[in-house]
Amino acid sequence: MSKQTVEVAGEAVGALIPDNGRLRFLAVKFSVWSLDGRVFATPDEARKAVAAVHGLEKRAPVFSTGMLAMNGQEIAPAPDAR
């Protein structure tokens, strides 16, 4: 289990930090402050909570581990994107 960035509309709003086999949400934007410190069993559970806070059930946040997501598939970033 590794640390994951949570993004909404291309902007980081939080991170999921491994904590005793679970994932603790660390809010970095006020819009998701209500989720700060909350523990989730899976990234999908956290995604649903962030989507609900933002009213984006149909446009879920993206989780990033350094790769870019496209159509639910991770792709390598372009060399000049870093």
MMTF fields as JSON, N, C-alpha, C and O atoms, coordinates in Angstrom:
{
  "mmtfVersion": "1.0.0",
  "mmtfProducer": "UNKNOWN",
  "numBonds": 327,
  "numAtoms": 328,
  "numGroups": 82,
  "numChains": 1,
  "numModels": 1,
  "chainsPerModel": [1],
  "groupsPerChain": [82],
  "chainIdList": ["A"],
  "bondAtomList": [4, 2, 8, 6, 12, 10, 16, 14, 20, 18, 24, 22, 28, 26, 32, 30, 36, 34, 40, 38, 44, 42, 48, 46, 52, 50, 56, 54, 60, 58, 64, 62, 68, 66, 72, 70, 76, 74, 80, 78, 84, 82, 88, 86, 92, 90, 96, 94, 100, 98, 104, 102, 108, 106, 112, 110, 116, 114, 120, 118, 124, 122, 128, 126, 132, 130, 136, 134, 140, 138, 144, 142, 148, 146, 152, 150, 156, 154, 160, 158, 164, 162, 168, 166, 172, 170, 176, 174, 180, 178, 184, 182, 188, 186, 192, 190, 196, 194, 200, 198, 204, 202, 208, 206, 212, 210, 216, 214, 220, 218, 224, 222, 228, 226, 232, 230, 236, 234, 240, 238, 244, 242, 248, 246, 252, 250, 256, 254, 260, 258, 264, 262, 268, 266, 272, 270, 276, 274, 280, 278, 284, 282, 288, 286, 292, 290, 296, 294, 300, 298, 304, 302, 308, 306, 312, 310, 316, 314, 320, 318, 324, 322],
  "bondOrderList": [1, 1, 1, 1, 1, 1, 1, 1, 1, 1, 1, 1, 1, 1, 1, 1, 1, 1, 1, 1, 1, 1, 1, 1, 1, 1, 1, 1, 1, 1, 1, 1, 1, 1, 1, 1, 1, 1, 1, 1, 1, 1, 1, 1, 1, 1, 1, 1, 1, 1, 1, 1, 1, 1, 1, 1, 1, 1, 1, 1, 1, 1, 1, 1, 1, 1, 1, 1, 1, 1, 1, 1, 1, 1, 1, 1, 1, 1, 1, 1, 1],
  "groupList": [{"groupName": "MET", "atomNameList": ["N", "CA", "C", "O"], "elementList": ["N", "C", "C", "O"], "formalChargeList": [0, 0, 0, 0], "bondAtomList": [1, 0, 2, 1, 3, 2], "bondOrderList": [1, 1, 2], "singleLetterCode": "M", "chemCompType": "L-PEPTIDE LINKING"}, {"groupName": "SER", "atomNameList": ["N", "CA", "C", "O"], "elementList": ["N", "C", "C", "O"], "formalChargeList": [0, 0, 0, 0], "bondAtomList": [1, 0, 2, 1, 3, 2], "bondOrderList": [1, 1, 2], "singleLetterCode": "S", "chemCompType": "L-PEPTIDE LINKING"}, {"groupName": "LYS", "atomNameList": ["N", "CA", "C", "O"], "elementList": ["N", "C", "C", "O"], "formalChargeList": [0, 0, 0, 0], "bondAtomList": [1, 0, 2, 1, 3, 2], "bondOrderList": [1, 1, 2], "singleLetterCode": "K", "chemCompType": "L-PEPTIDE LINKING"}, {"groupName": "GLN", "atomNameList": ["N", "CA", "C", "O"], "elementList": ["N", "C", "C", "O"], "formalChargeList": [0, 0, 0, 0], "bondAtomList": [1, 0, 2, 1, 3, 2], "bondOrderList": [1, 1, 2], "singleLetterCode": "Q", "chemCompType": "L-PEPTIDE LINKING"}, {"groupName": "THR", "atomNameList": ["N", "CA", "C", "O"], "elementList": ["N", "C", "C", "O"], "formalChargeList": [0, 0, 0, 0], "bondAtomList": [1, 0, 2, 1, 3, 2], "bondOrderList": [1, 1, 2], "singleLetterCode": "T", "chemCompType": "L-PEPTIDE LINKING"}, {"groupName": "VAL", "atomNameList": ["N", "CA", "C", "O"], "elementList": ["N", "C", "C", "O"], "formalChargeList": [0, 0, 0, 0], "bondAtomList": [1, 0, 2, 1, 3, 2], "bondOrderList": [1, 1, 2], "singleLetterCode": "V", "chemCompType": "L-PEPTIDE LINKING"}, {"groupName": "GLU", "atomNameList": ["N", "CA", "C", "O"], "elementList": ["N", "C", "C", "O"], "formalChargeList": [0, 0, 0, 0], "bondAtomList": [1, 0, 2, 1, 3, 2], "bondOrderList": [1, 1, 2], "singleLetterCode": "E", "chemCompType": "L-PEPTIDE LINKING"}, {"groupName": "ALA", "atomNameList": ["N", "CA", "C", "O"], "elementList": ["N", "C", "C", "O"], "formalChargeList": [0, 0, 0, 0], "bondAtomList": [1, 0, 2, 1, 3, 2], "bondOrderList": [1, 1, 2], "singleLetterCode": "A", "chemCompType": "L-PEPTIDE LINKING"}, {"groupName": "GLY", "atomNameList": ["N", "CA", "C", "O"], "elementList": ["N", "C", "C", "O"], "formalChargeList": [0, 0, 0, 0], "bondAtomList": [1, 0, 2, 1, 3, 2], "bondOrderList": [1, 1, 2], "singleLetterCode": "G", "chemCompType": "PEPTIDE LINKING"}, {"groupName": "LEU", "atomNameList": ["N", "CA", "C", "O"], "elementList": ["N", "C", "C", "O"], "formalChargeList": [0, 0, 0, 0], "bondAtomList": [1, 0, 2, 1, 3, 2], "bondOrderList": [1, 1, 2], "singleLetterCode": "L", "chemCompType": "L-PEPTIDE LINKING"}, {"groupName": "ILE", "atomNameList": ["N", "CA", "C", "O"], "elementList": ["N", "C", "C", "O"], "formalChargeList": [0, 0, 0, 0], "bondAtomList": [1, 0, 2, 1, 3, 2], "bondOrderList": [1, 1, 2], "singleLetterCode": "I", "chemCompType": "L-PEPTIDE LINKING"}, {"groupName": "PRO", "atomNameList": ["N", "CA", "C", "O"], "elementList": ["N", "C", "C", "O"], "formalChargeList": [0, 0, 0, 0], "bondAtomList": [1, 0, 2, 1, 3, 2], "bondOrderList": [1, 1, 2], "singleLetterCode": "P", "chemCompType": "L-PEPTIDE LINKING"}, {"groupName": "ASP", "atomNameList": ["N", "CA", "C", "O"], "elementList": ["N", "C", "C", "O"], "formalChargeList": [0, 0, 0, 0], "bondAtomList": [1, 0, 2, 1, 3, 2], "bondOrderList": [1, 1, 2], "singleLetterCode": "D", "chemCompType": "L-PEPTIDE LINKING"}, {"groupName": "ASN", "atomNameList": ["N", "CA", "C", "O"], "elementList": ["N", "C", "C", "O"], "formalChargeList": [0, 0, 0, 0], "bondAtomList": [1, 0, 2, 1, 3, 2], "bondOrderList": [1, 1, 2], "singleLetterCode": "N", "chemCompType": "L-PEPTIDE LINKING"}, {"groupName": "ARG", "atomNameList": ["N", "CA", "C", "O"], "elementList": ["N", "C", "C", "O"], "formalChargeList": [0, 0, 0, 0], "bondAtomList": [1, 0, 2, 1, 3, 2], "bondOrderList": [1, 1, 2], "singleLetterCode": "R", "chemCompType": "L-PEPTIDE LINKING"}, {"groupName": "PHE", "atomNameList": ["N", "CA", "C", "O"], "elementList": ["N", "C", "C", "O"], "formalChargeList": [0, 0, 0, 0], "bondAtomList": [1, 0, 2, 1, 3, 2], "bondOrderList": [1, 1, 2], "singleLetterCode": "F", "chemCompType": "L-PEPTIDE LINKING"}, {"groupName": "TRP", "atomNameList": ["N", "CA", "C", "O"], "elementList": ["N", "C", "C", "O"], "formalChargeList": [0, 0, 0, 0], "bondAtomList": [1, 0, 2, 1, 3, 2], "bondOrderList": [1, 1, 2], "singleLetterCode": "W", "chemCompType": "L-PEPTIDE LINKING"}, {"groupName": "HIS", "atomNameList": ["N", "CA", "C", "O"], "elementList": ["N", "C", "C", "O"], "formalChargeList": [0, 0, 0, 0], "bondAtomList": [1, 0, 2, 1, 3, 2], "bondOrderList": [1, 1, 2], "singleLetterCode": "H", "chemCompType": "L-PEPTIDE LINKING"}],
  "groupTypeList": [0, 1, 2, 3, 4, 5, 6, 5, 7, 8, 6, 7, 5, 8, 7, 9, 10, 11, 12, 13, 8, 14, 9, 14, 15, 9, 7, 5, 2, 15, 1, 5, 16, 1, 9, 12, 8, 14, 5, 15, 7, 4, 11, 12, 6, 7, 14, 2, 7, 5, 7, 7, 5, 17, 8, 9, 6, 2, 14, 7, 11, 5, 15, 1, 4, 8, 0, 9, 7, 0, 13, 8, 3, 6, 10, 7, 11, 7, 11, 12, 7, 14],
  "groupIdList": [1, 2, 3, 4, 5, 6, 7, 8, 9, 10, 11, 12, 13, 14, 15, 16, 17, 18, 19, 20, 21, 22, 23, 24, 25, 26, 27, 28, 29, 30, 31, 32, 33, 34, 35, 36, 37, 38, 39, 40, 41, 42, 43, 44, 45, 46, 47, 48, 49, 50, 51, 52, 53, 54, 55, 56, 57, 58, 59, 60, 61, 62, 63, 64, 65, 66, 67, 68, 69, 70, 71, 72, 73, 74, 75, 76, 77, 78, 79, 80, 81, 82],
  "secStructList": [7, 7, 7, 3, 3, 3, 3, 3, 6, 6, 3, 3, 3, 3, 3, 3, 3, 3, 3, 6, 6, 3, 3, 3, 3, 3, 3, 7, 1, 4, 4, 4, 4, 4, 4, 6, 6, 7, 3, 3, 1, 1, 2, 2, 2, 2, 2, 2, 2, 2, 2, 2, 2, 2, 6, 7, 6, 6, 1, 7, 7, 3, 3, 3, 1, 1, 1, 3, 3, 3, 6, 6, 3, 3, 3, 7, 7, 7, 4, 4, 4, 7],
  "xCoordList": [0.849, 0.0, 0.898, 1.753, 0.707, 1.534, 0.674, -0.548, 1.346, 0.677, 0.086, 0.707, -1.12, -1.792, -2.32, -2.823, -2.201, -2.757, -4.194, -4.5, -5.081, -6.476, -6.702, -6.443, -7.181, -7.407, -8.866, -9.545, -9.334, -10.656, -10.44, -9.865, -10.898, -10.763, -9.305, -9.031, -8.374, -6.968, -6.249, -5.06, -6.933, -6.32, -6.257, -7.253, -5.089, -4.935, -5.766, -5.68, -6.576, -7.394, -7.013, -7.401, -6.247, -5.864, -4.934, -4.544, -4.587, -3.725, -4.232, -4.838, -3.981, -4.277, -2.953, -2.068, -2.828, -1.6, -1.838, -2.775, -1.015, -1.18, -1.086, -0.204, -2.008, -2.057, -2.602, -3.813, -1.704, -2.09, -3.016, -4.044, -2.654, -3.437, -4.654, -5.398, -4.86, -5.972, -5.406, -4.186, -6.26, -5.82, -6.406, -7.624, -5.531, -5.971, -5.958, -4.975, -7.073, -7.198, -6.593, -6.921, -5.717, -5.103, -5.591, -5.193, -6.45, -7.009, -5.978, -5.287, -5.886, -5.012, -5.807, -5.242, -7.098, -7.989, -9.201, -9.68, -9.683, -10.806, -12.057, -12.857, -12.231, -13.442, -13.632, -14.755, -12.552, -12.651, -12.198, -11.899, -12.15, -11.695, -12.494, -11.952, -13.756, -14.608, -14.134, -14.513, -13.317, -12.806, -11.426, -10.926, -10.802, -9.451, -9.352, -10.113, -8.41, -8.19, -9.066, -8.837, -10.051, -10.941, -10.169, -9.31, -10.485, -9.795, -10.723, -11.906, -10.157, -10.911, -10.266, -9.055, -11.072, -10.575, -9.928, -8.953, -10.474, -9.977, -9.914, -10.589, -9.109, -9.093, -10.463, -10.848, -11.198, -12.514, -13.483, -14.292, -13.4, -14.245, -13.929, -14.839, -12.657, -12.252, -12.714, -13.185, -12.573, -12.992, -14.475, -14.876, -15.271, -16.711, -17.021, -17.91, -16.298, -16.519, -16.154, -16.884, -15.023, -14.608, -15.6, -15.966, -16.028, -17.008, -18.31, -18.915, -18.747, -19.987, -19.857, -20.787, -18.708, -18.489, -18.54, -19.041, -18.025, -17.992, -19.215, -19.338, -20.115, -21.284, -20.903, -21.539, -19.855, -19.33, -19.473, -18.561, -20.569, -20.705, -20.424, -19.942, -20.715, -20.49, -19.101, -18.63, -18.432, -17.08, -16.189, -15.888, -15.777, -15.014, -13.607, -13.045, -13.044, -11.671, -10.695, -11.018, -9.519, -8.464, -7.46, -7.13, -6.973, -5.926, -4.638, -4.602, -3.596, -2.352, -1.207, -1.064, -0.414, 0.805, 1.985, 2.972, 1.877, 2.926, 2.641, 3.426, 1.542, 1.146, -0.083, -0.756, -0.371, -1.561, -2.666, -2.394, -3.908, -5.022, -5.777, -6.051, -6.108, -6.888, -7.866, -7.459, -9.144, -10.183, -10.016, -10.22, -9.642, -9.498, -8.212, -7.986, -7.362, -6.098, -4.956, -4.998, -3.937, -2.783, -1.84, -1.586, -1.329, -0.363, 0.835, 0.719, 1.966, 3.183, 3.093, 2.603, 3.566, 3.557, 4.535, 5.516, 4.258, 5.163, 6.493, 6.496, 7.608, 8.919, 9.038, 9.69, 8.434, 8.535, 7.474, 7.423, 6.615, 5.539, 6.037, 5.297, 7.235, 7.772, 8.536, 9.085],
  "yCoordList": [-1.17, 0.0, 1.238, 1.386, 2.123, 3.322, 4.573, 4.525, 5.693, 6.981, 7.328, 7.074, 7.91, 8.279, 9.704, 10.117, 10.44, 11.778, 11.685, 10.885, 12.509, 12.548, 13.875, 14.936, 13.823, 15.028, 15.145, 14.146, 16.388, 16.695, 17.762, 18.815, 17.49, 18.414, 18.843, 20.009, 17.902, 18.176, 18.871, 19.167, 19.139, 19.82, 18.866, 18.236, 18.767, 17.915, 18.488, 19.673, 17.614, 18.039, 17.282, 17.673, 16.192, 15.412, 14.285, 14.117, 13.508, 12.346, 11.211, 11.44, 10.001, 8.809, 8.267, 7.924, 8.193, 7.757, 6.39, 6.246, 5.382, 4.073, 4.192, 4.871, 3.52, 3.58, 2.253, 2.032, 1.373, 0.069, -0.723, -1.241, -0.812, -1.588, -0.871, -1.437, 0.36, 1.158, 2.417, 2.571, 3.327, 4.57, 5.765, 5.91, 6.619, 7.827, 8.984, 9.195, 9.735, 10.855, 12.113, 12.476, 12.767, 14.021, 15.103, 15.133, 15.99, 17.049, 18.154, 18.552, 18.644, 19.774, 20.957, 22.015, 20.773, 21.844, 21.913, 20.895, 23.125, 23.333, 22.576, 22.164, 22.392, 21.744, 20.321, 19.817, 19.667, 18.302, 18.223, 17.143, 19.364, 19.428, 18.485, 17.95, 18.282, 17.416, 15.956, 15.176, 15.587, 14.214, 14.052, 12.932, 15.153, 15.109, 14.157, 14.27, 13.227, 12.275, 11.037, 10.079, 11.042, 9.88, 8.69, 8.86, 7.509, 6.297, 5.508, 5.329, 5.042, 4.28, 2.912, 2.758, 1.935, 0.578, 0.465, -0.266, 1.194, 1.091, 2.473, 3.397, 2.626, 3.892, 4.219, 5.386, 3.192, 3.421, 4.006, 4.874, 3.534, 4.073, 5.562, 6.37, 5.912, 7.314, 8.136, 9.263, 7.555, 8.255, 8.61, 9.719, 7.661, 7.905, 9.011, 9.83, 9.038, 10.072, 11.452, 12.419, 11.547, 12.827, 13.255, 14.427, 12.314, 12.625, 13.124, 14.062, 12.516, 12.936, 14.351, 15.151, 14.657, 16.002, 17.044, 18.151, 16.685, 17.608, 17.492, 18.248, 16.57, 16.389, 15.889, 16.239, 15.063, 14.588, 13.085, 12.442, 12.52, 11.075, 10.525, 9.4, 11.293, 10.816, 11.172, 10.583, 12.133, 12.518, 12.344, 13.312, 11.137, 10.803, 11.398, 11.605, 11.671, 12.153, 11.112, 9.928, 11.571, 10.722, 10.468, 11.386, 9.249, 8.913, 8.809, 8.171, 9.417, 9.461, 8.865, 9.147, 8.058, 7.531, 7.915, 7.183, 9.063, 9.513, 9.202, 9.563, 8.545, 8.235, 9.082, 9.57, 9.252, 9.964, 8.966, 7.891, 9.297, 8.396, 8.867, 10.056, 7.925, 8.243, 7.1, 5.956, 7.408, 6.387, 5.23, 4.07, 5.556, 4.535, 3.73, 2.835, 4.035, 3.318, 4.266, 5.44, 3.773, 4.604, 4.597, 3.554, 5.772, 5.895, 6.661, 7.441, 6.438, 7.138, 8.605, 8.909, 9.521, 10.939, 11.209, 10.487, 12.25, 12.653, 13.083, 13.634, 12.847, 13.172, 14.626, 14.909, 15.557, 16.974, 17.432, 18.614, 16.512, 16.864, 17.025, 17.536, 16.62, 16.73, 17.97, 18.279],
  "zCoordList": [0.0, 0.0, 0.0, 0.874, -0.973, -1.056, -0.951, -1.092, -0.7, -0.606, -1.972, -3.005, -1.974, -3.22, -3.113, -2.068, -4.196, -4.269, -4.765, -5.65, -4.191, -4.612, -5.319, -4.749, -6.556, -7.346, -7.755, -7.989, -7.835, -8.373, -9.433, -9.157, -10.636, -11.764, -11.948, -12.23, -11.787, -12.015, -10.874, -10.992, -9.775, -8.628, -7.432, -7.078, -6.821, -5.64, -4.495, -4.172, -3.887, -2.739, -1.476, -0.375, -1.63, -0.47, -0.845, -2.001, 0.188, -0.009, 0.863, 1.909, 0.428, 1.222, 1.723, 0.938, 3.041, 3.681, 4.325, 5.109, 4.016, 4.65, 6.177, 6.704, 6.876, 8.335, 8.865, 8.873, 9.306, 9.854, 8.926, 9.364, 7.661, 6.709, 6.15, 5.349, 6.564, 6.047, 5.437, 5.373, 4.982, 4.346, 5.086, 5.183, 5.604, 6.302, 5.301, 4.59, 5.258, 4.332, 4.954, 6.084, 4.213, 4.628, 3.672, 2.508, 4.161, 3.313, 3.113, 4.05, 1.876, 1.589, 1.021, 0.744, 0.854, 0.399, 1.318, 1.818, 1.53, 2.437, 1.995, 2.835, 0.705, 0.19, 0.715, 0.729, 1.146, 1.674, 3.132, 3.64, 3.79, 5.177, 6.079, 7.046, 5.777, 6.596, 6.581, 7.454, 5.605, 5.506, 6.134, 6.235, 6.559, 7.092, 8.29, 9.25, 8.217, 9.289, 9.225, 9.964, 8.365, 8.251, 7.665, 6.8, 8.143, 7.7, 6.781, 7.069, 5.669, 4.675, 4.484, 4.647, 4.142, 3.898, 2.525, 2.353, 1.536, 0.16, -0.482, -0.027, -1.533, -2.259, -2.858, -2.928, -3.288, -3.876, -2.847, -3.176, -1.615, -0.543, -0.324, -0.141, -0.344, -0.199, -1.4, -1.248, -2.602, -3.821, -3.759, -4.111, -3.311, -3.212, -2.203, -2.434, -1.095, -0.087, -0.627, -0.408, -1.332, -1.921, -3.003, -3.086, -3.821, -4.867, -4.256, -4.776, -3.167, -2.513, -1.956, -2.061, -1.365, -0.827, -1.945, -1.749, -3.099, -4.24, -5.14, -6.103, -4.852, -5.712, -7.086, -8.08, -7.146, -8.43, -8.601, -9.121, -8.185, -8.254, -9.647, -9.776, -10.688, -12.056, -12.56, -13.533, -11.912, -12.296, -11.079, -10.38, -10.829, -9.628, -9.669, -10.744, -8.491, -8.418, -8.955, -9.06, -9.285, -9.802, -8.689, -7.937, -8.571, -7.628, -8.415, -9.467, -7.927, -8.669, -7.855, -6.666, -8.495, -7.897, -8.784, -8.868, -9.442, -10.339, -11.79, -12.666, -12.057, -13.422, -13.746, -12.838, -14.997, -15.424, -15.723, -16.258, -15.388, -15.663, -16.895, -17.054, -17.76, -18.947, -19.169, -19.368, -19.135, -19.307, -18.329, -18.688, -17.084, -16.063, -16.154, -15.339, -17.139, -17.314, -16.97, -17.337, -16.27, -15.985, -17.182, -17.784, -17.515, -18.61, -18.084, -17.139, -18.686, -18.262, -18.68, -19.767, -17.817, -18.197, -19.325, -19.502, -20.08, -21.151, -20.525, -19.424, -21.191, -20.605, -20.179, -19.174, -20.906, -20.553, -19.567, -19.228, -19.092, -18.174, -16.747, -15.907, -16.446, -15.086, -14.993, -13.935]
}
